[in-house]
Amino acid sequence: MFHYLRGKLVLLRPSFAVLDVGGAGFQLTVSDRTFSALSGVPKDSVQLFTHFSVREDGMELFGFFDEAELETFRLLIGVSGIGPKAAMAILSAFSPEQFALAVATEDKKAIAKANGIGPKTAARVILELRDKLSQNTFSAAPDGGAGLPFSPAANGKTGEAEEALSVLGYSRSEILRALSAMDTASMSVEEMIRGALKLLARI
């Protein structure tokens, strides 16, 4: 319906925002992440990417501060048993990059910490989204640059670590340089990622 709305932010609450667009007030359900982002921007001209949900019990407009969050939301509601409310709970607990990293490393415990998400649901999210996330390029990386897709040629533990680090916005050359400096043969995927992040922080 709408890809985005741009207007004056006239009301902001932890669960929703109201944009005045040409004299019409649109109420959009937002995540904690988008709420925090909106709290620190000028109110006269705000843009939110949107998803319009139509269900038997009503209609709801969701707003997202960036396209990466919108894309992650749409992936999540495509998982069996995950509705908009559960998807927003996950997005309130994770940035899109953090969520992709949790899926890539199969961190069920981390995902299950989101409000209303149990271990079984977290496992289903990982099972159904791992391949989809590996093919997805987020529109924004944490440093503001273009997001990078997972390497299609990556495989094994090292490949999984490469994929997760790629989602976080590091270039392939940076990732390979960091991984080559470690004894990855004796490390788990999570250990590789943590070690690489420490090395990359020094570059």
C-alpha positions in Angstrom: 0.0 0.0 0.0 2.5 2.7 1.2 6.2 2.1 1.0 6.9 5.0 3.3 5.2 8.0 4.9 6.9 11.4 5.4 5.4 14.1 7.6 5.5 15.9 10.9 5.8 13.7 14.0 2.9 15.0 16.2 2.8 12.2 18.8 5.3 9.6 20.0 4.7 6.8 22.5 6.7 3.7 23.2 4.4 1.5 21.1 3.2 3.9 18.4 3.9 7.2 16.5 1.5 9.6 14.7 2.6 11.3 11.5 0.7 14.3 10.1 0.9 13.8 6.4 -0.9 16.5 4.4 -3.3 17.1 7.3 -4.1 13.4 7.8 -2.8 11.7 11.0 -1.4 8.2 10.5 -0.9 6.1 13.6 1.9 3.6 13.1 2.9 0.8 15.5 6.7 1.0 16.1 9.4 -1.1 17.7 11.5 0.0 20.7 14.3 0.6 18.3 12.3 2.9 16.0 10.9 4.7 19.1 14.4 5.4 20.4 15.5 6.6 16.9 12.5 8.9 16.6 13.2 10.4 20.0 16.4 11.9 18.7 15.4 13.4 15.4 13.8 16.7 14.3 10.0 16.3 14.4 9.1 18.6 11.5 10.0 16.0 8.8 10.1 12.4 9.7 10.1 9.4 7.3 9.0 5.9 8.3 8.9 2.9 6.0 5.6 1.0 6.4 3.9 -2.3 6.3 0.1 -2.4 6.2 -1.4 -5.5 7.9 -5.0 -6.7 7.3 -6.3 -9.4 9.6 -9.7 -10.7 10.6 -9.6 -8.7 13.8 -8.6 -5.4 12.1 -6.1 -3.4 10.2 -2.8 -2.0 11.5 0.0 0.2 10.0 3.5 -0.5 11.1 6.3 2.0 10.9 10.1 1.4 10.7 13.0 3.8 10.9 14.9 2.1 8.1 14.3 -0.4 5.3 16.5 -3.0 7.0 14.0 -3.2 9.9 11.1 -3.4 7.5 12.7 -6.2 5.6 13.4 -8.1 8.8 9.8 -7.7 9.9 8.5 -9.1 6.6 10.8 -12.1 6.9 9.7 -12.7 10.5 6.0 -12.6 9.7 6.6 -15.2 7.0 7.7 -17.7 9.7 4.9 -20.1 10.7 3.6 -19.1 14.1 5.1 -15.6 14.0 2.6 -12.8 13.8 3.2 -9.0 13.8 3.2 -8.8 17.6 5.9 -11.4 17.9 7.9 -9.9 15.1 7.9 -6.5 16.7 9.0 -8.0 20.0 12.0 -9.5 18.3 12.8 -6.2 16.5 12.5 -4.4 19.9 15.2 -6.7 21.3 17.5 -6.8 18.3 18.7 -4.5 15.5 18.4 -6.2 12.1 22.1 -6.9 12.1 22.1 -8.3 15.6 19.1 -10.5 14.7 20.9 -11.8 11.5 24.0 -12.6 13.6 21.8 -14.5 16.1 20.3 -16.5 13.3 23.6 -17.1 11.6 25.2 -18.4 14.8 22.0 -20.3 15.8 21.8 -18.5 19.1 18.4 -19.8 20.2 18.9 -18.5 23.7 19.4 -14.9 22.6 16.3 -14.9 20.3 14.2 -16.5 23.1 14.9 -13.5 25.3 12.6 -11.4 23.2 9.2 -10.8 24.9 6.8 -13.7 24.2 9.4 -15.8 22.2 10.1 -19.2 23.7 12.9 -21.7 22.8 10.8 -23.7 20.4 9.7 -20.5 18.5 13.3 -19.3 18.4 14.4 -22.6 16.9 11.7 -22.4 14.3 12.8 -18.8 13.4 16.3 -20.0 12.9 15.3 -23.0 10.9 13.0 -21.0 8.5 15.1 -17.9 8.1 18.7 -19.0 8.0 18.7 -19.6 4.2 16.6 -16.5 3.5 18.8 -14.3 5.5 21.9 -15.7 3.7 20.5 -14.4 0.5 19.3 -11.0 1.8 21.2 -7.8 1.6 20.2 -5.2 4.2 19.9 -1.7 2.9 22.0 -0.3 5.7 25.0 -1.4 7.7 25.8 -0.3 11.3 28.4 2.2 10.0 25.9 3.8 7.6 27.4 2.1 4.5 25.7 -0.3 2.2 24.9 -3.7 3.7 26.7 -6.7 2.4 25.1 -10.1 1.4 26.4 -13.4 2.7 29.0 -15.0 0.6 27.2 -17.7 -1.5 30.4 -19.7 -1.7 30.9 -19.8 2.0 30.6 -23.2 3.7 31.6 -24.9 7.0 32.3 -23.2 10.3 34.6 -20.6 8.7 32.0 -19.9 6.1 29.3 -19.3 8.7 31.6 -16.9 10.5 32.2 -15.1 7.3 28.5 -14.8 6.6 27.7 -13.4 10.0 30.6 -10.8 9.9 29.5 -9.8 6.4 26.0 -9.0 7.7 27.6 -6.7 10.2 29.1 -4.7 7.4 32.7 -5.8 7.2 34.3 -6.2 3.8 35.4 -9.7 2.6 39.1 -8.6 2.7 38.7 -7.4 6.3 36.9 -10.6 7.3 39.5 -12.9 5.7 42.4 -11.0 7.2 40.9 -11.3 10.7 40.0 -15.0 10.4 43.4 -15.8 8.9 45.1 -14.4 12.0 43.4 -17.0 14.2 43.6 -20.8 14.7 40.0 -21.3 13.5 40.3 -25.1 13.2 39.9 -25.5 17.0 37.3 -22.8 17.4 33.5 -22.8 17.3 31.6 -20.4 15.0 30.8 -18.1 17.9 34.4 -18.1 19.1 35.5 -17.2 15.5 33.1 -14.3 15.3 34.0 -12.9 18.8 37.7 -13.2 18.0 37.3 -11.6 14.6 35.3 -8.7 16.0 38.1 -8.0 18.5 40.7 -8.0 15.8 38.5 -5.9 13.5 38.0 -3.3 16.2 41.7 -2.6 16.2 41.9 -2.0 12.4 
